[in-house]
Amino acid sequence: MITKEDVEHIGWLARIDISEQETVEFMEKLNSVLGYLGQLDELRTEDVAPTYHVAEIYNVFREDVVEKSIPQKVVLSSTEHKQDGAFRVPKIG
């Protein structure tokens, strides 16, 4: 069950402000989804073949070819937030 605190934590992780009313609404909606998924868990699926796509499609990948790219020095010249040859980003956690 998703609690109000869970929704607030998810908002904090996503770095979005969620009002008290939105917190309650999201809590109800997420619990509704979990309830539906709980119903799916009760289905007997032993004889059902796994379905990854509703249509038979296959991944089409291009050849992995090394190509010339922008030099690291040029890329990092567009920011003052760099450290040890890489972009410096805020710590998450």
Beta strands, then each sheet from edge to edge (+ up, - down):
strand 1: 82-83
strand 2: 86-87
sheet 1: 1+ 2-
end
